[in-house]
Amino acid sequence: MIRIATVGTSVITEAFVGAAQRTPGIEVVAVSSRDGDRARAYADRLGVSGSFGSLDALLDTSEVDAVYIGSPNAAHAEQVSRSLAAGKHVLVEKPAVATAAEWNDLVAQSHASGRVLLEAMRTAYDPGIAAVRDELVRLGVIRRASLHYQKRSSRYDDVLAGGTPNIFDPAMGGGALADLGVYAVHAAVLLFGEPVTISAARVEIATGVDGAGIALLGYPGMVVDVSFSKITSSVRPSEIQGEDATLEIDHLASPRRLRTIPRGADATERDVAGETEAGVDALDAEVARFVELVSAGGVAAAAVDNARTAATLRTIERIRATFPN
């Protein structure tokens, strides 16, 4: 049984705790926060036995084997490094860090310490993505894709009122690309590899981050547009277009309903929700992958996962570099 403790008290951390409680082989034994009273109240609400008022206290205990990091993006790199140095396995929320170079350094540290490091990217492990890959063979030569995640954040109201919540704070690594665009970029890299060319544009909001944006990813014989927003919402599906058929995907991060429309034939639908008990926002599959790596696979087995994270981060860096100043 892997004994894991959490860092951060965000909504995503709560979702992780729920997923861990449903996953065999792992147990959330403690939560942590910079405020001990807040950590204890959070633990009580989630039904977790232990709590820590600092990361130091968490890392000093031998009663914890692994750490889930769900803190603001800007804190990830240091917290991952400290956790690995303390001999803990690490599952770090997406985006893992800001740059591919930072990630590669942490992966090297993971190898040196013999501890597993994995980015908590549900797109990579969700059963819906496996279903998408199954459908690609029906599309013929793929020429176009439109991948997006656009959902207005309730915290945007704080921005409109003059505030700077973490998710929209440049000092905290906030912004729509980092929070939601990363899903679409990761899906593009997962399905098609790293793009050859990139162009992009963004909508900058009052805090200085991208509230929305779009990137055009060029591949040999194919083009992919990736769009993201935390200040508006979209109800349209993502699409992958081949010469023989088009695939519609209802929810890019957690596909649950796929619709394939062949050229000159009737559409067929696949209900992925009927094939899995995991909901749209469930993190169960990524937690199961972490358990698999820690319990049996080890550091070397995470190489493909970690390389895909590095490729995604490189692509995000290239997108940011093309944003107009």
C-alpha positions as CSV (number, residue, x, y, z in Angstrom):
1,M,0.0,0.0,0.0
2,I,1.4,3.3,-1.1
3,R,1.0,5.9,1.6
4,I,0.6,9.3,0.0
5,A,0.2,12.9,1.4
6,T,-1.1,15.9,-0.5
7,V,0.4,19.4,-0.9
8,G,-2.2,22.1,-1.5
9,T,-5.9,22.5,-0.7
10,S,-7.2,23.3,-4.1
11,V,-10.3,21.8,-5.9
12,I,-8.0,19.5,-8.0
13,T,-6.4,18.2,-4.8
14,E,-9.8,17.2,-3.5
15,A,-10.5,15.4,-6.8
16,F,-7.2,13.6,-6.4
17,V,-8.1,12.4,-2.9
18,G,-11.4,11.1,-4.2
19,A,-9.7,9.2,-7.0
20,A,-7.1,7.8,-4.7
21,Q,-9.8,6.5,-2.4
22,R,-11.3,4.6,-5.3
23,T,-8.0,3.2,-6.5
24,P,-6.5,0.0,-5.0
25,G,-2.9,0.1,-3.8
26,I,-2.8,3.7,-2.6
27,E,-4.1,5.5,0.5
28,V,-4.1,9.2,1.3
29,V,-2.7,9.3,4.8
30,A,-2.3,13.0,5.2
31,V,-2.9,16.4,3.7
32,S,-0.7,19.5,4.2
33,S,-1.1,23.3,4.1
34,R,1.0,26.2,5.3
35,D,-1.8,26.7,7.9
36,G,-2.0,23.8,10.3
37,D,-5.6,24.5,11.3
38,R,-6.6,24.7,7.7
39,A,-4.9,21.4,6.9
40,R,-6.7,19.7,9.8
41,A,-10.1,21.0,8.8
42,Y,-9.4,20.0,5.2
43,A,-8.4,16.5,6.3
44,D,-11.5,16.1,8.5
45,R,-13.7,17.1,5.6
46,L,-12.1,14.6,3.2
47,G,-11.9,11.8,5.7
48,V,-8.1,11.8,5.9
49,S,-6.5,10.8,9.2
50,G,-3.3,12.9,9.1
51,S,-2.4,16.6,8.5
52,F,0.7,18.7,8.4
53,G,1.2,22.4,8.8
54,S,4.2,22.6,6.5
55,L,6.0,20.7,3.7
56,D,9.0,20.3,6.0
57,A,6.9,18.3,8.5
58,L,5.5,16.1,5.7
59,L,8.9,15.3,4.2
60,D,10.5,14.6,7.6
61,T,8.1,11.7,8.4
62,S,8.8,8.1,7.5
63,E,5.0,7.4,7.5
64,V,4.6,8.8,4.0
65,D,6.0,7.1,0.8
66,A,4.8,9.5,-1.8
67,V,3.6,13.1,-2.3
68,Y,0.9,14.5,-4.6
69,I,1.6,18.2,-5.4
70,G,-1.5,20.3,-6.2
71,S,-0.1,23.7,-5.2
72,P,0.1,26.8,-7.5
73,N,2.1,26.1,-10.7
74,A,5.0,28.3,-9.7
75,A,5.7,26.2,-6.6
76,H,5.9,22.9,-8.3
77,A,9.6,22.7,-9.3
78,E,10.9,23.4,-5.8
79,Q,8.4,21.2,-4.1
80,V,9.1,18.3,-6.5
81,S,12.8,18.6,-6.0
82,R,12.5,18.7,-2.2
83,S,10.2,15.7,-2.2
84,L,12.5,13.6,-4.3
85,A,15.5,14.6,-2.2
86,A,13.5,13.4,0.9
87,G,13.0,10.0,-0.7
88,K,9.4,10.4,-1.7
89,H,7.8,9.3,-5.0
90,V,6.0,12.3,-6.6
91,L,2.8,12.8,-8.6
92,V,2.7,16.5,-9.6
93,E,-0.3,18.2,-11.0
94,K,-0.2,19.6,-14.6
95,P,1.5,21.6,-15.8
96,A,4.3,20.0,-13.9
97,V,6.7,22.9,-14.3
98,A,7.1,25.9,-16.5
99,T,9.9,24.6,-18.9
100,A,11.1,21.4,-20.4
101,A,14.6,22.1,-19.0
102,E,13.2,22.2,-15.4
103,W,11.3,19.0,-16.0
104,N,14.4,17.2,-17.4
105,D,16.4,18.3,-14.4
106,L,13.7,16.8,-12.1
107,V,13.5,13.6,-14.1
108,A,17.3,13.3,-13.7
109,Q,16.9,13.8,-10.0
110,S,14.2,11.1,-10.0
111,H,16.6,8.6,-11.6
112,A,19.3,9.5,-9.2
113,S,17.0,9.0,-6.2
114,G,15.3,5.9,-7.5
115,R,11.9,7.5,-6.9
116,V,9.1,7.7,-9.4
117,L,8.1,11.1,-10.9
118,L,5.0,11.5,-12.9
119,E,2.9,14.4,-14.1
120,A,-0.8,14.1,-13.2
121,M,-2.1,14.6,-16.7
122,R,-5.4,12.8,-17.0
123,T,-5.6,13.2,-20.7
124,A,-2.7,10.7,-21.1
125,Y,-4.4,7.9,-19.2
126,D,-8.1,8.5,-19.5
127,P,-9.9,5.5,-21.2
128,G,-11.5,8.0,-23.5
129,I,-8.2,8.8,-25.1
130,A,-7.6,5.1,-25.8
131,A,-11.0,5.1,-27.6
132,V,-10.0,8.1,-29.6
133,R,-6.8,6.4,-30.8
134,D,-8.9,3.3,-31.8
135,E,-11.1,5.5,-34.0
136,L,-8.2,7.2,-35.8
137,V,-7.7,4.2,-38.1
138,R,-11.2,4.8,-39.5
139,L,-10.5,8.4,-40.6
140,G,-8.0,7.7,-43.4
141,V,-5.2,10.3,-43.9
142,I,-5.6,12.8,-41.2
143,R,-5.4,16.4,-42.5
144,R,-7.0,18.6,-39.8
145,A,-7.7,18.7,-36.1
146,S,-9.4,21.2,-33.9
147,L,-8.6,20.5,-30.2
148,H,-9.9,22.8,-27.5
149,Y,-10.7,23.4,-23.9
150,Q,-12.6,26.6,-23.1
151,K,-14.4,27.1,-19.8
152,R,-15.1,30.3,-18.0
153,S,-13.6,30.3,-14.6
154,S,-15.6,31.5,-11.6
155,R,-12.4,33.2,-10.5
156,Y,-12.6,35.5,-13.5
157,D,-15.2,37.5,-11.6
158,D,-12.4,38.3,-9.1
159,V,-10.3,39.6,-11.9
160,L,-13.1,41.8,-13.2
161,A,-13.4,43.2,-9.6
162,G,-9.7,44.1,-9.6
163,G,-8.3,41.0,-7.9
164,T,-5.5,38.6,-8.9
165,P,-6.5,35.0,-8.0
166,N,-3.7,32.4,-8.3
167,I,-5.1,30.9,-11.5
168,F,-4.8,34.3,-13.2
169,D,-1.6,35.5,-11.5
170,P,1.6,35.5,-13.6
171,A,3.7,35.1,-10.5
172,M,1.9,31.9,-9.7
173,G,2.2,30.5,-13.3
174,G,-1.4,31.2,-14.1
175,G,-3.2,31.7,-17.3
176,A,-5.5,29.8,-19.7
177,L,-2.7,28.1,-21.6
178,A,-1.2,26.6,-18.5
179,D,-4.5,25.6,-16.9
180,L,-6.6,24.4,-19.8
181,G,-4.6,24.8,-23.0
182,V,-2.2,22.2,-21.7
183,Y,-4.8,19.5,-22.1
184,A,-5.2,20.3,-25.8
185,V,-1.5,20.6,-26.4
186,H,-0.8,17.3,-24.6
187,A,-3.5,15.6,-26.7
188,A,-1.9,16.9,-29.9
189,V,1.5,15.7,-28.8
190,L,0.1,12.3,-27.7
191,L,-1.8,11.7,-30.9
192,F,0.4,13.4,-33.5
193,G,3.8,14.1,-31.9
194,E,5.6,17.5,-31.7
195,P,4.6,20.0,-34.3
196,V,7.1,21.3,-36.9
197,T,5.7,24.9,-37.0
198,I,3.8,27.0,-34.5
199,S,2.0,30.3,-34.6
200,A,-0.2,31.7,-31.8
201,A,-2.2,34.6,-30.5
202,R,-3.7,35.4,-27.1
203,V,-6.2,37.6,-25.3
204,E,-4.3,39.3,-22.4
205,I,-6.4,40.2,-19.4
206,A,-5.9,42.8,-16.6
207,T,-3.6,40.6,-14.6
208,G,-1.2,40.2,-17.5
209,V,-1.8,36.5,-18.3
210,D,-3.6,35.0,-21.3
211,G,-7.3,34.7,-20.6
212,A,-7.8,33.0,-23.9
213,G,-5.8,32.0,-26.9
214,I,-5.2,29.9,-30.0
215,A,-2.3,28.2,-31.5
216,L,-1.8,26.7,-35.0
217,L,0.4,23.6,-35.0
218,G,1.8,22.6,-38.3
219,Y,2.7,19.0,-39.2
220,P,3.7,17.4,-42.5
221,G,0.5,17.2,-44.5
222,M,-1.7,18.2,-41.5
223,V,-2.6,21.3,-39.4
224,V,-4.0,21.4,-35.8
225,D,-5.6,24.4,-34.1
226,V,-5.5,24.4,-30.3
227,S,-7.7,26.8,-28.5
228,F,-8.1,27.6,-24.8
229,S,-10.0,30.0,-22.6
230,K,-10.8,30.7,-19.0
231,I,-12.8,33.8,-19.7
232,T,-15.4,32.3,-22.1
233,S,-16.9,28.9,-22.6
234,S,-17.5,26.7,-25.6
235,V,-20.1,24.0,-26.3
236,R,-18.7,22.7,-29.5
237,P,-16.8,19.3,-29.7
238,S,-13.2,18.9,-30.6
239,E,-12.7,17.3,-34.1
240,I,-10.1,15.2,-35.9
241,Q,-10.7,15.3,-39.7
242,G,-9.4,12.6,-42.1
243,E,-9.9,12.2,-45.8
244,D,-12.4,9.4,-45.1
245,A,-14.2,10.5,-42.0
246,T,-14.4,13.0,-39.2
247,L,-14.3,12.2,-35.5
248,E,-16.1,14.4,-33.0
249,I,-14.9,14.3,-29.3
250,D,-17.2,15.6,-26.7
251,H,-14.7,16.5,-23.9
252,L,-11.1,16.6,-24.8
253,A,-9.6,16.0,-21.4
254,S,-11.9,13.1,-20.6
255,P,-13.7,11.9,-23.8
256,R,-17.0,10.1,-23.0
257,R,-18.9,10.3,-26.3
258,L,-17.3,9.9,-29.7
259,R,-19.1,10.4,-33.0
260,T,-17.5,9.2,-36.3
261,I,-19.0,10.6,-39.5
262,P,-17.7,8.7,-42.5
263,R,-17.7,10.3,-45.9
264,G,-21.0,9.3,-47.6
265,A,-22.2,7.1,-44.8
266,D,-24.2,7.3,-41.6
267,A,-22.5,8.4,-38.4
268,T,-21.7,6.0,-35.6
269,E,-21.4,6.8,-31.9
270,R,-19.3,5.2,-29.2
271,D,-20.4,5.7,-25.6
272,V,-17.1,5.7,-23.6
273,A,-19.1,6.5,-20.5
274,G,-20.7,3.1,-20.7
275,E,-17.2,1.5,-20.7
276,T,-15.9,3.1,-17.6
277,E,-17.1,4.2,-14.2
278,A,-15.0,7.3,-14.1
279,G,-16.7,10.6,-14.6
280,V,-15.6,13.3,-16.9
281,D,-13.4,15.0,-14.4
282,A,-12.2,11.8,-12.6
283,L,-8.5,11.3,-12.1
284,D,-8.7,7.6,-11.5
285,A,-6.6,6.5,-14.5
286,E,-3.7,8.8,-13.7
287,V,-3.7,7.6,-10.1
288,A,-3.7,4.0,-11.3
289,R,-0.7,4.6,-13.5
290,F,1.2,6.2,-10.6
291,V,0.4,3.1,-8.5
292,E,1.6,0.8,-11.3
293,L,4.9,2.7,-11.6
294,V,5.6,2.8,-7.9
295,S,4.5,-0.7,-7.2
296,A,6.1,-2.5,-10.1
297,G,7.3,-0.4,-13.0
298,G,9.8,1.8,-11.3
299,V,11.7,4.8,-12.5
300,A,12.7,3.4,-15.9
301,A,9.1,2.5,-16.8
302,A,8.1,6.1,-16.5
303,A,10.5,7.1,-19.3
304,V,7.8,7.3,-22.0
305,D,5.4,9.3,-19.7
306,N,8.1,11.7,-18.8
307,A,9.3,12.2,-22.4
308,R,5.7,13.1,-23.4
309,T,5.5,15.7,-20.6
310,A,8.8,17.2,-21.8
311,A,7.5,17.3,-25.4
312,T,4.3,19.0,-24.2
313,L,6.3,21.6,-22.2
314,R,8.5,22.3,-25.2
315,T,5.5,22.9,-27.3
316,I,3.9,25.2,-24.7
317,E,7.2,27.2,-24.6
318,R,7.1,27.6,-28.3
319,I,3.5,28.8,-28.2
320,R,4.3,31.4,-25.6
321,A,7.3,32.5,-27.6
322,T,5.0,33.4,-30.5
323,F,2.5,35.4,-28.5
324,P,2.7,39.0,-29.5
325,N,4.2,41.3,-26.9
